[in-house]
Amino acid sequence: MMNDELCVVHPRAAGLDIHKGHITATVRLSEAPAGPPGCETRMFSALASGLAALVA
């Protein structure tokens, strides 16, 4: 049986979607147990300058 609400297992999680020309990074933060998690997504170039920005 599926529930519409997801249980937060890890309060902080990140994921990368890697392509030939760009990388998309998403970070999900759930600081408060009752509040909704915040989510931020950014796209970076796969060139050296974009990789340096991703690391920073």
GROMACS elastic network, one bead per residue, 0.5 to 0.9 nm:
[ bonds ]
;  ai    aj funct       b0    kb
    2     5     6  0.88087   500
    3     6     6  0.71661   500
    6     9     6  0.89708   500
    8    11     6  0.63538   500
    8    30     6  0.77282   500
    8    33     6  0.83504   500
    8    37     6  0.87382   500
    9    12     6  0.89587   500
   10    13     6  0.65027   500
   10    29     6  0.88001   500
   10    30     6  0.82006   500
   11    28     6  0.78032   500
   11    29     6  0.58161   500
   11    31     6  0.65107   500
   11    32     6  0.87439   500
   11    33     6  0.86119   500
   11    37     6  0.83097   500
   12    27     6  0.74368   500
   12    28     6  0.57931   500
   12    30     6  0.63498   500
   12    31     6  0.81671   500
   13    26     6  0.83821   500
   13    27     6  0.58613   500
   13    28     6  0.52638   500
   13    29     6  0.67204   500
   13    30     6  0.89706   500
   14    25     6  0.72267   500
   14    26     6  0.55728   500
   14    28     6  0.62087   500
   14    29     6  0.88099   500
   15    24     6  0.82582   500
   15    25     6  0.58125   500
   15    26     6  0.53565   500
   15    27     6  0.66578   500
   15    28     6  0.87786   500
   16    23     6  0.67347   500
   16    24     6  0.56894   500
   16    26     6  0.65784   500
   17    22     6  0.85301   500
   17    23     6  0.57019   500
   17    24     6  0.50635   500
   17    25     6  0.65159   500
   17    26     6  0.85832   500
   18    21     6  0.83709   500
   18    22     6  0.65509   500
   18    24     6  0.65681   500
   18    25     6  0.86359   500
   18    46     6  0.83472   500
   19    22     6  0.53335   500
   19    23     6  0.59043   500
   19    24     6  0.83477   500
   19    46     6  0.77566   500
   20    23     6  0.81071   500
   20    46     6  0.68122   500
   21    44     6  0.88381   500
   21    45     6  0.62504   500
   21    46     6  0.51546   500
   21    47     6  0.76175   500
   22    43     6  0.68268   500
   22    44     6  0.55675   500
   22    47     6  0.79906   500
   22    50     6  0.82648   500
   23    42     6  0.84522   500
   23    43     6  0.57385   500
   23    44     6  0.51283   500
   23    45     6  0.62217   500
   23    46     6  0.60965   500
   23    50     6  0.85244   500
   23    51     6  0.84986   500
   23    54     6  0.86864   500
   24    41     6  0.70144   500
   24    42     6  0.58032   500
   24    44     6  0.62363   500
   24    45     6  0.87943   500
   25    40     6  0.82505   500
   25    41     6  0.56483   500
   25    42     6  0.54412   500
   25    43     6  0.62866   500
   25    44     6  0.78485   500
   25    54     6  0.81328   500
   26    39     6  0.70101   500
   26    40     6  0.55972   500
   26    42     6  0.65447   500
   26    43     6  0.88239   500
   27    38     6  0.82278   500
   27    39     6  0.57528   500
   27    40     6  0.53939   500
   27    41     6  0.65588   500
   27    42     6  0.89544   500
   28    37     6  0.65339   500
   28    38     6  0.56842   500
   28    40     6  0.65952   500
   28    41     6  0.88498   500
   29    37     6  0.54364   500
   29    38     6  0.51417   500
   29    39     6  0.63812   500
   29    40     6  0.86613   500
   30    33     6  0.69560   500
   30    34     6  0.89668   500
   30    35     6  0.74261   500
   30    36     6  0.68342   500
   30    38     6  0.62438   500
   30    39     6  0.87712   500
   31    34     6  0.89160   500
   31    35     6  0.77566   500
   31    36     6  0.87782   500
   31    37     6  0.72346   500
   31    38     6  0.84585   500
   32    35     6  0.52446   500
   32    36     6  0.77352   500
   32    37     6  0.79479   500
   33    36     6  0.80915   500
   33    37     6  0.88041   500
   42    54     6  0.89022   500
   43    50     6  0.88519   500
   43    54     6  0.87083   500
   44    47     6  0.85379   500
   44    49     6  0.88237   500
   44    50     6  0.50871   500
   44    51     6  0.69783   500
   44    53     6  0.73548   500
   44    54     6  0.65781   500
   45    48     6  0.78864   500
   45    49     6  0.72922   500
   45    51     6  0.67880   500
   45    53     6  0.87823   500
   45    54     6  0.88106   500
   46    49     6  0.79898   500
   46    50     6  0.57623   500
   46    51     6  0.61652   500
   47    50     6  0.54024   500
   47    51     6  0.62990   500
   47    52     6  0.87713   500
   48    51     6  0.50951   500
   48    52     6  0.61802   500
   48    53     6  0.86888   500
   49    52     6  0.51578   500
   49    53     6  0.63563   500
   49    54     6  0.87645   500
   50    53     6  0.50342   500
   50    54     6  0.62194   500
   50    55     6  0.87282   500
   51    55     6  0.62849   500
   51    56     6  0.86483   500
   52    55     6  0.51763   500
   52    56     6  0.62299   500
   53    56     6  0.50384   500
